[in-house]
Amino acid sequence: MSSTHRVTAADIARSLGISRATVGFVLNDTPGQTISGPTRARVLDEAKRLGYRPHIAARALASGRSRIVLLVLPDWPLDFNLRRNIEEASLALDEAGYALITYTPHPTGHSRPLWETLQPDVVMSMAAFAPGVAESIRASGVTRLIPDPESPIAEEYSEDGPVLQLQHLFDLGHHSIAFAGSADPRVADLVTLRRQRAAQAAKELGLAPLITADVELTDASAHAAIQEWLSAGVTAVAAYNDDVAAAIVGAALRSGISVPGELSVIGHDDTPLASMFEPRLSTISMNTVGLGRYLAELALSAVEERSVSGAGPELRLALVPRASTEALSARPA
Protein backbone atom coordinates (compact mmCIF):
# COMPACT_ATOMS: atom_id res chain seq x y z
CA MET A 1 0.00 0.00 0.00
CA SER A 2 1.12 3.58 -0.63
CA SER A 3 2.75 5.21 2.38
CA THR A 4 0.24 8.07 2.11
CA HIS A 5 -2.82 5.83 1.80
CA ARG A 6 -4.76 4.98 4.94
CA VAL A 7 -5.64 1.29 4.92
CA THR A 8 -9.40 0.80 5.10
CA ALA A 9 -11.74 -2.12 5.64
CA ALA A 10 -12.40 -2.07 1.88
CA ASP A 11 -8.69 -2.65 1.22
CA ILE A 12 -8.71 -5.69 3.49
CA ALA A 13 -11.87 -7.05 1.86
CA ARG A 14 -10.39 -6.58 -1.61
CA SER A 15 -7.14 -8.29 -0.61
CA LEU A 16 -8.98 -11.32 0.82
CA GLY A 17 -11.73 -11.44 -1.78
CA ILE A 18 -14.51 -11.28 0.79
CA SER A 19 -17.29 -8.79 1.43
CA ARG A 20 -16.69 -5.39 3.00
CA ALA A 21 -19.50 -6.12 5.46
CA THR A 22 -17.77 -9.24 6.75
CA VAL A 23 -14.55 -7.33 7.31
CA GLY A 24 -16.45 -4.55 9.07
CA PHE A 25 -18.20 -7.03 11.38
CA VAL A 26 -14.85 -8.54 12.39
CA LEU A 27 -12.98 -5.26 12.88
CA ASN A 28 -15.83 -3.72 14.87
CA ASP A 29 -16.50 -6.94 16.78
CA THR A 30 -20.17 -6.51 15.88
CA PRO A 31 -22.40 -8.64 18.13
CA GLY A 32 -24.97 -11.05 16.68
CA GLN A 33 -22.89 -12.02 13.63
CA THR A 34 -22.04 -15.66 12.86
CA ILE A 35 -18.56 -15.41 11.39
CA SER A 36 -16.36 -18.50 11.53
CA GLY A 37 -13.19 -18.56 13.54
CA PRO A 38 -10.92 -19.10 10.51
CA THR A 39 -12.49 -16.17 8.65
CA ARG A 40 -12.13 -13.92 11.66
CA ALA A 41 -8.48 -14.92 12.00
CA ARG A 42 -7.83 -14.26 8.29
CA VAL A 43 -9.32 -10.77 8.54
CA LEU A 44 -7.33 -9.85 11.64
CA ASP A 45 -4.09 -11.25 10.21
CA GLU A 46 -4.55 -9.36 6.94
CA ALA A 47 -5.42 -6.16 8.81
CA LYS A 48 -2.19 -6.48 10.75
CA ARG A 49 -0.17 -7.26 7.61
CA LEU A 50 -1.53 -4.24 5.74
CA GLY A 51 -1.05 -1.92 8.72
CA TYR A 52 -4.74 -1.22 9.32
CA ARG A 53 -5.52 1.29 12.06
CA PRO A 54 -9.10 2.08 13.09
CA HIS A 55 -10.35 5.57 12.30
CA ILE A 56 -10.91 6.86 15.82
CA ALA A 57 -13.19 9.75 14.90
CA ALA A 58 -15.38 7.56 12.72
CA ARG A 59 -15.56 4.85 15.36
CA ALA A 60 -16.51 7.41 18.01
CA LEU A 61 -19.21 8.81 15.74
CA ALA A 62 -20.61 5.36 15.09
CA SER A 63 -20.51 4.18 18.71
CA GLY A 64 -21.31 7.46 20.39
CA ARG A 65 -18.16 7.11 22.51
CA SER A 66 -14.59 8.30 22.12
CA ARG A 67 -13.47 6.25 25.15
CA ILE A 68 -11.60 9.31 26.37
CA VAL A 69 -11.90 10.79 29.87
CA LEU A 70 -10.60 14.35 30.17
CA LEU A 71 -9.37 15.37 33.61
CA VAL A 72 -9.18 19.14 34.09
CA LEU A 73 -6.48 20.05 36.60
CA PRO A 74 -6.28 23.35 38.48
CA ASP A 75 -2.94 25.12 38.25
CA TRP A 76 -1.56 23.19 41.23
CA PRO A 77 1.97 21.88 41.69
CA LEU A 78 2.11 18.22 40.61
CA ASP A 79 3.07 16.91 44.02
CA PHE A 80 3.45 13.28 45.03
CA ASN A 81 -0.16 12.62 46.02
CA LEU A 82 -1.64 14.32 42.96
CA ARG A 83 0.64 12.31 40.67
CA ARG A 84 -0.34 9.07 42.40
CA ASN A 85 -4.04 9.91 42.12
CA ILE A 86 -3.70 10.55 38.38
CA GLU A 87 -1.57 7.45 37.79
CA GLU A 88 -4.04 5.16 39.55
CA ALA A 89 -7.06 6.71 37.84
CA SER A 90 -5.31 6.33 34.49
CA LEU A 91 -4.50 2.68 35.18
CA ALA A 92 -8.05 1.85 36.27
CA LEU A 93 -9.54 3.55 33.23
CA ASP A 94 -7.06 1.84 30.91
CA GLU A 95 -8.11 -1.52 32.35
CA ALA A 96 -11.69 -0.62 31.38
CA GLY A 97 -10.67 0.42 27.85
CA TYR A 98 -10.58 4.20 28.36
CA ALA A 99 -7.76 6.72 28.03
CA LEU A 100 -7.25 9.43 30.65
CA ILE A 101 -5.98 12.76 29.35
CA THR A 102 -5.12 15.66 31.68
CA TYR A 103 -5.48 19.32 30.80
CA THR A 104 -4.66 22.47 32.74
CA PRO A 105 -6.33 25.63 31.39
CA HIS A 106 -4.57 28.88 32.24
CA PRO A 107 -6.33 32.25 32.65
CA THR A 108 -3.87 33.91 30.25
CA GLY A 109 -3.82 31.05 27.74
CA HIS A 110 -5.21 31.22 24.20
CA SER A 111 -5.23 27.54 23.22
CA ARG A 112 -8.48 25.88 22.23
CA PRO A 113 -9.89 23.86 25.16
CA LEU A 114 -9.33 20.13 24.76
CA TRP A 115 -12.99 19.35 25.40
CA GLU A 116 -13.70 21.03 22.07
CA THR A 117 -11.18 18.94 20.12
CA LEU A 118 -11.15 15.50 21.77
CA GLN A 119 -14.88 14.79 22.07
CA PRO A 120 -14.36 13.15 25.49
CA ASP A 121 -17.04 10.94 26.99
CA VAL A 122 -16.60 12.62 30.37
CA VAL A 123 -14.94 15.79 31.61
CA MET A 124 -13.83 15.60 35.23
CA SER A 125 -12.27 18.21 37.46
CA MET A 126 -10.23 17.92 40.65
CA ALA A 127 -12.04 21.02 41.90
CA ALA A 128 -15.25 22.87 41.11
CA PHE A 129 -15.33 24.17 37.55
CA ALA A 130 -14.46 27.85 37.24
CA PRO A 131 -17.31 30.20 36.25
CA GLY A 132 -18.29 29.69 32.63
CA VAL A 133 -16.27 26.49 32.14
CA ALA A 134 -19.17 24.07 32.61
CA GLU A 135 -21.21 26.05 30.08
CA SER A 136 -18.32 25.93 27.61
CA ILE A 137 -18.00 22.16 28.04
CA ARG A 138 -21.72 21.59 27.45
CA ALA A 139 -21.64 23.86 24.40
CA SER A 140 -18.99 21.56 22.88
CA GLY A 141 -21.41 18.64 23.08
CA VAL A 142 -20.15 16.94 26.24
CA THR A 143 -23.05 16.04 28.51
CA ARG A 144 -21.25 14.21 31.33
CA LEU A 145 -19.46 16.46 33.83
CA ILE A 146 -17.98 15.55 37.21
CA PRO A 147 -18.72 17.37 39.40
CA ASP A 148 -21.93 18.40 37.65
CA PRO A 149 -23.03 21.88 38.75
CA GLU A 150 -26.59 21.02 37.69
CA SER A 151 -26.72 17.75 39.61
CA PRO A 152 -24.66 18.20 42.79
CA ILE A 153 -23.99 15.15 44.92
CA ALA A 154 -22.97 14.88 48.53
CA GLU A 155 -19.27 15.30 49.16
CA GLU A 156 -17.59 11.91 49.57
CA TYR A 157 -14.30 13.25 50.85
CA SER A 158 -13.85 16.00 53.37
CA GLU A 159 -10.67 17.85 54.26
CA ASP A 160 -10.28 16.35 57.75
CA GLY A 161 -6.49 16.03 57.82
CA PRO A 162 -6.08 19.20 59.93
CA VAL A 163 -8.57 17.78 62.45
CA LEU A 164 -6.35 14.71 62.88
CA GLN A 165 -3.27 16.93 63.15
CA LEU A 166 -4.78 19.08 65.90
CA GLN A 167 -6.18 16.09 67.77
CA HIS A 168 -2.77 14.38 67.74
CA LEU A 169 -0.99 17.45 69.10
CA PHE A 170 -3.72 18.02 71.68
CA ASP A 171 -3.49 14.40 72.85
CA LEU A 172 0.25 14.95 73.37
CA GLY A 173 -0.55 17.84 75.71
CA HIS A 174 0.04 20.77 73.34
CA HIS A 175 -2.42 23.61 73.88
CA SER A 176 -0.58 26.41 72.10
CA ILE A 177 -0.48 25.35 68.44
CA ALA A 178 0.34 27.20 65.21
CA PHE A 179 -0.74 26.42 61.65
CA ALA A 180 1.89 26.76 58.91
CA GLY A 181 0.45 27.29 55.44
CA SER A 182 2.22 27.41 52.10
CA ALA A 183 3.04 30.74 50.49
CA ASP A 184 2.68 29.21 46.99
CA PRO A 185 -0.20 31.19 45.40
CA ARG A 186 -1.21 28.19 43.27
CA VAL A 187 -2.48 26.34 46.35
CA ALA A 188 -3.96 29.33 48.16
CA ASP A 189 -7.46 27.85 48.11
CA LEU A 190 -6.29 24.53 49.55
CA VAL A 191 -4.24 26.28 52.22
CA THR A 192 -7.26 28.37 53.19
CA LEU A 193 -9.43 25.26 53.43
CA ARG A 194 -6.99 23.39 55.65
CA ARG A 195 -6.38 26.47 57.80
CA GLN A 196 -10.13 26.86 58.35
CA ARG A 197 -10.48 23.19 59.30
CA ALA A 198 -7.55 23.50 61.72
CA ALA A 199 -9.07 26.62 63.29
CA GLN A 200 -12.42 24.86 63.67
CA ALA A 201 -10.74 21.84 65.27
CA ALA A 202 -8.85 24.08 67.70
CA LYS A 203 -12.11 25.74 68.71
CA GLU A 204 -13.81 22.37 69.26
CA LEU A 205 -10.89 21.23 71.42
CA GLY A 206 -11.17 24.37 73.54
CA LEU A 207 -7.82 25.78 72.42
CA ALA A 208 -6.92 29.39 71.93
CA PRO A 209 -7.24 30.72 68.34
CA LEU A 210 -4.47 29.36 66.14
CA ILE A 211 -1.50 31.51 65.27
CA THR A 212 -0.98 31.13 61.52
CA ALA A 213 1.64 32.03 58.94
CA ASP A 214 2.22 31.14 55.31
CA VAL A 215 5.77 29.85 54.87
CA GLU A 216 7.98 29.87 51.79
CA LEU A 217 10.32 26.91 51.37
CA THR A 218 13.34 28.93 52.51
CA ASP A 219 15.24 29.10 55.77
CA ALA A 220 14.58 32.83 56.11
CA SER A 221 10.79 32.49 55.83
CA ALA A 222 10.57 29.43 58.07
CA HIS A 223 12.94 30.92 60.66
CA ALA A 224 10.91 34.15 60.89
CA ALA A 225 7.71 32.17 61.47
CA ILE A 226 9.37 29.96 64.10
CA GLN A 227 10.64 32.96 66.08
CA GLU A 228 7.17 34.51 66.06
CA TRP A 229 5.60 31.26 67.24
CA LEU A 230 8.11 30.61 70.02
CA SER A 231 7.71 34.19 71.25
CA ALA A 232 3.97 33.56 71.51
CA GLY A 233 4.48 30.38 73.52
CA VAL A 234 3.72 27.94 70.71
CA THR A 235 4.92 24.40 71.39
CA ALA A 236 3.66 22.59 68.28
CA VAL A 237 2.98 23.29 64.59
CA ALA A 238 0.51 21.70 62.19
CA ALA A 239 1.85 22.20 58.66
CA TYR A 240 -0.12 22.39 55.40
CA ASN A 241 1.96 19.57 53.90
CA ASP A 242 5.16 17.62 54.39
CA ASP A 243 7.23 20.09 52.36
CA VAL A 244 6.27 22.94 54.67
CA ALA A 245 6.82 20.72 57.72
CA ALA A 246 10.31 19.81 56.47
CA ALA A 247 11.16 23.48 55.87
CA ILE A 248 10.15 24.32 59.44
CA VAL A 249 12.03 21.40 60.99
CA GLY A 250 15.15 22.11 58.93
CA ALA A 251 15.16 25.83 59.77
CA ALA A 252 14.57 25.07 63.45
CA LEU A 253 17.44 22.59 63.70
CA ARG A 254 19.82 24.89 61.85
CA SER A 255 18.91 27.62 64.36
CA GLY A 256 19.66 25.40 67.33
CA ILE A 257 15.98 24.74 68.15
CA SER A 258 15.42 21.07 68.92
CA VAL A 259 12.60 19.12 67.26
CA PRO A 260 10.56 17.76 68.91
CA GLY A 261 12.25 18.87 72.15
CA GLU A 262 11.30 22.54 71.82
CA LEU A 263 8.87 22.38 68.90
CA SER A 264 6.75 19.46 67.72
CA VAL A 265 5.87 19.51 64.01
CA ILE A 266 3.36 17.43 62.03
CA GLY A 267 3.00 17.45 58.24
CA HIS A 268 0.33 16.26 55.85
CA ASP A 269 0.23 13.83 52.85
CA ASP A 270 2.76 11.19 53.99
CA THR A 271 5.07 11.72 51.03
CA PRO A 272 8.34 9.75 50.75
CA LEU A 273 10.09 12.82 52.19
CA ALA A 274 8.28 12.36 55.50
CA SER A 275 9.83 8.95 56.20
CA MET A 276 13.30 9.86 54.88
CA PHE A 277 13.68 13.19 56.70
CA GLU A 278 15.45 13.29 60.07
CA PRO A 279 13.73 13.45 62.44
CA ARG A 280 11.11 11.52 60.52
CA LEU A 281 7.96 13.55 60.14
CA SER A 282 4.66 12.77 61.79
CA THR A 283 2.05 13.26 59.10
CA ILE A 284 -1.41 12.46 57.75
CA SER A 285 -1.74 9.64 55.24
CA MET A 286 -4.32 9.24 52.47
CA ASN A 287 -4.78 6.15 50.30
CA THR A 288 -3.90 7.71 46.95
CA VAL A 289 -4.42 4.39 45.18
CA GLY A 290 -7.97 4.15 46.51
CA LEU A 291 -8.76 7.75 45.65
CA GLY A 292 -7.39 7.44 42.11
CA ARG A 293 -9.47 4.36 41.45
CA TYR A 294 -12.52 6.04 42.96
CA LEU A 295 -12.10 8.91 40.48
CA ALA A 296 -11.99 6.35 37.67
CA GLU A 297 -15.13 4.70 39.03
CA LEU A 298 -16.94 8.04 38.98
CA ALA A 299 -16.05 8.48 35.30
CA LEU A 300 -17.07 4.95 34.33
CA SER A 301 -20.37 5.21 36.19
CA ALA A 302 -21.17 8.42 34.30
CA VAL A 303 -20.40 6.87 30.89
CA GLU A 304 -22.28 3.66 31.63
CA GLU A 305 -25.10 5.52 33.37
CA ARG A 306 -25.01 3.47 36.54
CA SER A 307 -24.78 4.37 40.18
CA VAL A 308 -21.41 4.51 41.82
CA SER A 309 -20.67 2.89 45.14
CA GLY A 310 -19.98 5.34 47.93
CA ALA A 311 -16.48 6.22 49.01
CA GLY A 312 -15.26 3.44 51.25
CA PRO A 313 -12.87 3.18 54.19
CA GLU A 314 -9.90 3.19 51.78
CA LEU A 315 -10.42 6.93 51.25
CA ARG A 316 -10.24 7.87 54.90
CA LEU A 317 -7.26 9.74 56.28
CA ALA A 318 -5.01 8.27 58.94
CA LEU A 319 -2.51 9.62 61.45
CA VAL A 320 1.10 8.48 61.02
CA PRO A 321 2.96 9.42 64.24
CA ARG A 322 6.73 9.63 63.95
CA ALA A 323 9.70 11.29 65.64
CA SER A 324 8.91 14.95 64.91
CA THR A 325 6.18 15.08 67.56
CA GLU A 326 6.30 14.11 71.22
CA ALA A 327 4.29 14.58 74.40
CA LEU A 328 4.78 17.91 76.06
CA SER A 329 5.29 16.12 79.37
CA ALA A 330 8.35 14.38 77.91
CA ARG A 331 10.23 17.68 77.71
CA PRO A 332 12.69 18.50 80.50
CA ALA A 333 11.44 21.07 82.98
C-alpha positions as CSV (number, residue, x, y, z in Angstrom):
1,M,0.0,0.0,0.0
2,S,1.1,3.6,-0.6
3,S,2.7,5.2,2.4
4,T,0.2,8.1,2.1
5,H,-2.8,5.8,1.8
6,R,-4.8,5.0,4.9
7,V,-5.6,1.3,4.9
8,T,-9.4,0.8,5.1
9,A,-11.7,-2.1,5.6
10,A,-12.4,-2.1,1.9
11,D,-8.7,-2.6,1.2
12,I,-8.7,-5.7,3.5
13,A,-11.9,-7.1,1.9
14,R,-10.4,-6.6,-1.6
15,S,-7.1,-8.3,-0.6
16,L,-9.0,-11.3,0.8
17,G,-11.7,-11.4,-1.8
18,I,-14.5,-11.3,0.8
19,S,-17.3,-8.8,1.4
20,R,-16.7,-5.4,3.0
21,A,-19.5,-6.1,5.5
22,T,-17.8,-9.2,6.7
23,V,-14.5,-7.3,7.3
24,G,-16.5,-4.6,9.1
25,F,-18.2,-7.0,11.4
26,V,-14.8,-8.5,12.4
27,L,-13.0,-5.3,12.9
28,N,-15.8,-3.7,14.9
29,D,-16.5,-6.9,16.8
30,T,-20.2,-6.5,15.9
31,P,-22.4,-8.6,18.1
32,G,-25.0,-11.1,16.7
33,Q,-22.9,-12.0,13.6
34,T,-22.0,-15.7,12.9
35,I,-18.6,-15.4,11.4
36,S,-16.4,-18.5,11.5
37,G,-13.2,-18.6,13.5
38,P,-10.9,-19.1,10.5
39,T,-12.5,-16.2,8.6
40,R,-12.1,-13.9,11.7
41,A,-8.5,-14.9,12.0
42,R,-7.8,-14.3,8.3
43,V,-9.3,-10.8,8.5
44,L,-7.3,-9.9,11.6
45,D,-4.1,-11.3,10.2
46,E,-4.6,-9.4,6.9
47,A,-5.4,-6.2,8.8
48,K,-2.2,-6.5,10.7
49,R,-0.2,-7.3,7.6
50,L,-1.5,-4.2,5.7
51,G,-1.0,-1.9,8.7
52,Y,-4.7,-1.2,9.3
53,R,-5.5,1.3,12.1
54,P,-9.1,2.1,13.1
55,H,-10.3,5.6,12.3
56,I,-10.9,6.9,15.8
57,A,-13.2,9.8,14.9
58,A,-15.4,7.6,12.7
59,R,-15.6,4.9,15.4
60,A,-16.5,7.4,18.0
61,L,-19.2,8.8,15.7
62,A,-20.6,5.4,15.1
63,S,-20.5,4.2,18.7
64,G,-21.3,7.5,20.4
65,R,-18.2,7.1,22.5
66,S,-14.6,8.3,22.1
67,R,-13.5,6.2,25.1
68,I,-11.6,9.3,26.4
69,V,-11.9,10.8,29.9
70,L,-10.6,14.3,30.2
71,L,-9.4,15.4,33.6
72,V,-9.2,19.1,34.1
73,L,-6.5,20.1,36.6
74,P,-6.3,23.3,38.5
75,D,-2.9,25.1,38.2
76,W,-1.6,23.2,41.2
77,P,2.0,21.9,41.7
78,L,2.1,18.2,40.6
79,D,3.1,16.9,44.0
80,F,3.5,13.3,45.0
81,N,-0.2,12.6,46.0
82,L,-1.6,14.3,43.0
83,R,0.6,12.3,40.7
84,R,-0.3,9.1,42.4
85,N,-4.0,9.9,42.1
86,I,-3.7,10.6,38.4
87,E,-1.6,7.5,37.8
88,E,-4.0,5.2,39.5
89,A,-7.1,6.7,37.8
90,S,-5.3,6.3,34.5
91,L,-4.5,2.7,35.2
92,A,-8.0,1.8,36.3
93,L,-9.5,3.6,33.2
94,D,-7.1,1.8,30.9
95,E,-8.1,-1.5,32.4
96,A,-11.7,-0.6,31.4
97,G,-10.7,0.4,27.9
98,Y,-10.6,4.2,28.4
99,A,-7.8,6.7,28.0
100,L,-7.3,9.4,30.6
101,I,-6.0,12.8,29.3
102,T,-5.1,15.7,31.7
103,Y,-5.5,19.3,30.8
104,T,-4.7,22.5,32.7
105,P,-6.3,25.6,31.4
106,H,-4.6,28.9,32.2
107,P,-6.3,32.3,32.6
108,T,-3.9,33.9,30.2
109,G,-3.8,31.0,27.7
110,H,-5.2,31.2,24.2
111,S,-5.2,27.5,23.2
112,R,-8.5,25.9,22.2
113,P,-9.9,23.9,25.2
114,L,-9.3,20.1,24.8
115,W,-13.0,19.4,25.4
116,E,-13.7,21.0,22.1
117,T,-11.2,18.9,20.1
118,L,-11.2,15.5,21.8
119,Q,-14.9,14.8,22.1
120,P,-14.4,13.1,25.5
121,D,-17.0,10.9,27.0
122,V,-16.6,12.6,30.4
123,V,-14.9,15.8,31.6
124,M,-13.8,15.6,35.2
125,S,-12.3,18.2,37.5
126,M,-10.2,17.9,40.6
127,A,-12.0,21.0,41.9
128,A,-15.3,22.9,41.1
129,F,-15.3,24.2,37.6
130,A,-14.5,27.9,37.2
131,P,-17.3,30.2,36.2
132,G,-18.3,29.7,32.6
133,V,-16.3,26.5,32.1
134,A,-19.2,24.1,32.6
135,E,-21.2,26.0,30.1
136,S,-18.3,25.9,27.6
137,I,-18.0,22.2,28.0
138,R,-21.7,21.6,27.4
139,A,-21.6,23.9,24.4
140,S,-19.0,21.6,22.9
141,G,-21.4,18.6,23.1
142,V,-20.2,16.9,26.2
143,T,-23.0,16.0,28.5
144,R,-21.2,14.2,31.3
145,L,-19.5,16.5,33.8
146,I,-18.0,15.5,37.2
147,P,-18.7,17.4,39.4
148,D,-21.9,18.4,37.7
149,P,-23.0,21.9,38.7
150,E,-26.6,21.0,37.7
151,S,-26.7,17.7,39.6
152,P,-24.7,18.2,42.8
153,I,-24.0,15.2,44.9
154,A,-23.0,14.9,48.5
155,E,-19.3,15.3,49.2
156,E,-17.6,11.9,49.6
157,Y,-14.3,13.2,50.9
158,S,-13.9,16.0,53.4
159,E,-10.7,17.9,54.3
160,D,-10.3,16.3,57.7
161,G,-6.5,16.0,57.8
162,P,-6.1,19.2,59.9
163,V,-8.6,17.8,62.4
164,L,-6.4,14.7,62.9
165,Q,-3.3,16.9,63.1
166,L,-4.8,19.1,65.9
167,Q,-6.2,16.1,67.8
168,H,-2.8,14.4,67.7
169,L,-1.0,17.4,69.1
170,F,-3.7,18.0,71.7
171,D,-3.5,14.4,72.9
172,L,0.3,14.9,73.4
173,G,-0.5,17.8,75.7
174,H,0.0,20.8,73.3
175,H,-2.4,23.6,73.9
176,S,-0.6,26.4,72.1
177,I,-0.5,25.4,68.4
178,A,0.3,27.2,65.2
179,F,-0.7,26.4,61.7
180,A,1.9,26.8,58.9
181,G,0.5,27.3,55.4
182,S,2.2,27.4,52.1
183,A,3.0,30.7,50.5
184,D,2.7,29.2,47.0
185,P,-0.2,31.2,45.4
186,R,-1.2,28.2,43.3
187,V,-2.5,26.3,46.4
188,A,-4.0,29.3,48.2
189,D,-7.5,27.9,48.1
190,L,-6.3,24.5,49.5
191,V,-4.2,26.3,52.2
192,T,-7.3,28.4,53.2
193,L,-9.4,25.3,53.4
194,R,-7.0,23.4,55.6
195,R,-6.4,26.5,57.8
196,Q,-10.1,26.9,58.4
197,R,-10.5,23.2,59.3
198,A,-7.5,23.5,61.7
199,A,-9.1,26.6,63.3
200,Q,-12.4,24.9,63.7
201,A,-10.7,21.8,65.3
202,A,-8.8,24.1,67.7
203,K,-12.1,25.7,68.7
204,E,-13.8,22.4,69.3
205,L,-10.9,21.2,71.4
206,G,-11.2,24.4,73.5
207,L,-7.8,25.8,72.4
208,A,-6.9,29.4,71.9
209,P,-7.2,30.7,68.3
210,L,-4.5,29.4,66.1
211,I,-1.5,31.5,65.3
212,T,-1.0,31.1,61.5
213,A,1.6,32.0,58.9
214,D,2.2,31.1,55.3
215,V,5.8,29.9,54.9
216,E,8.0,29.9,51.8
217,L,10.3,26.9,51.4
218,T,13.3,28.9,52.5
219,D,15.2,29.1,55.8
220,A,14.6,32.8,56.1
221,S,10.8,32.5,55.8
222,A,10.6,29.4,58.1
223,H,12.9,30.9,60.7
224,A,10.9,34.1,60.9
225,A,7.7,32.2,61.5
226,I,9.4,30.0,64.1
227,Q,10.6,33.0,66.1
228,E,7.2,34.5,66.1
229,W,5.6,31.3,67.2
230,L,8.1,30.6,70.0
231,S,7.7,34.2,71.3
232,A,4.0,33.6,71.5
233,G,4.5,30.4,73.5
234,V,3.7,27.9,70.7
235,T,4.9,24.4,71.4
236,A,3.7,22.6,68.3
237,V,3.0,23.3,64.6
238,A,0.5,21.7,62.2
239,A,1.8,22.2,58.7
240,Y,-0.1,22.4,55.4
241,N,2.0,19.6,53.9
242,D,5.2,17.6,54.4
243,D,7.2,20.1,52.4
244,V,6.3,22.9,54.7
245,A,6.8,20.7,57.7
246,A,10.3,19.8,56.5
247,A,11.2,23.5,55.9
248,I,10.1,24.3,59.4
249,V,12.0,21.4,61.0
250,G,15.2,22.1,58.9
251,A,15.2,25.8,59.8
252,A,14.6,25.1,63.4
253,L,17.4,22.6,63.7
254,R,19.8,24.9,61.9
255,S,18.9,27.6,64.4
256,G,19.7,25.4,67.3
257,I,16.0,24.7,68.2
258,S,15.4,21.1,68.9
259,V,12.6,19.1,67.3
260,P,10.6,17.8,68.9
261,G,12.2,18.9,72.1
262,E,11.3,22.5,71.8
263,L,8.9,22.4,68.9
264,S,6.8,19.5,67.7
265,V,5.9,19.5,64.0
266,I,3.4,17.4,62.0
267,G,3.0,17.5,58.2
268,H,0.3,16.3,55.8
269,D,0.2,13.8,52.9
270,D,2.8,11.2,54.0
271,T,5.1,11.7,51.0
272,P,8.3,9.8,50.7
273,L,10.1,12.8,52.2
274,A,8.3,12.4,55.5
275,S,9.8,9.0,56.2
276,M,13.3,9.9,54.9
277,F,13.7,13.2,56.7
278,E,15.4,13.3,60.1
279,P,13.7,13.5,62.4
280,R,11.1,11.5,60.5
281,L,8.0,13.5,60.1
282,S,4.7,12.8,61.8
283,T,2.1,13.3,59.1
284,I,-1.4,12.5,57.8
285,S,-1.7,9.6,55.2
286,M,-4.3,9.2,52.5
287,N,-4.8,6.1,50.3
288,T,-3.9,7.7,46.9
289,V,-4.4,4.4,45.2
290,G,-8.0,4.2,46.5
291,L,-8.8,7.7,45.7
292,G,-7.4,7.4,42.1
293,R,-9.5,4.4,41.5
294,Y,-12.5,6.0,43.0
295,L,-12.1,8.9,40.5
296,A,-12.0,6.4,37.7
297,E,-15.1,4.7,39.0
298,L,-16.9,8.0,39.0
299,A,-16.0,8.5,35.3
300,L,-17.1,4.9,34.3
301,S,-20.4,5.2,36.2
302,A,-21.2,8.4,34.3
303,V,-20.4,6.9,30.9
304,E,-22.3,3.7,31.6
305,E,-25.1,5.5,33.4
306,R,-25.0,3.5,36.5
307,S,-24.8,4.4,40.2
308,V,-21.4,4.5,41.8
309,S,-20.7,2.9,45.1
310,G,-20.0,5.3,47.9
311,A,-16.5,6.2,49.0
312,G,-15.3,3.4,51.2
313,P,-12.9,3.2,54.2
314,E,-9.9,3.2,51.8
315,L,-10.4,6.9,51.3
316,R,-10.2,7.9,54.9
317,L,-7.3,9.7,56.3
318,A,-5.0,8.3,58.9
319,L,-2.5,9.6,61.4
320,V,1.1,8.5,61.0
321,P,3.0,9.4,64.2
322,R,6.7,9.6,63.9
323,A,9.7,11.3,65.6
324,S,8.9,14.9,64.9
325,T,6.2,15.1,67.6
326,E,6.3,14.1,71.2
327,A,4.3,14.6,74.4
328,L,4.8,17.9,76.1
329,S,5.3,16.1,79.4
330,A,8.4,14.4,77.9
331,R,10.2,17.7,77.7
332,P,12.7,18.5,80.5
333,A,11.4,21.1,83.0
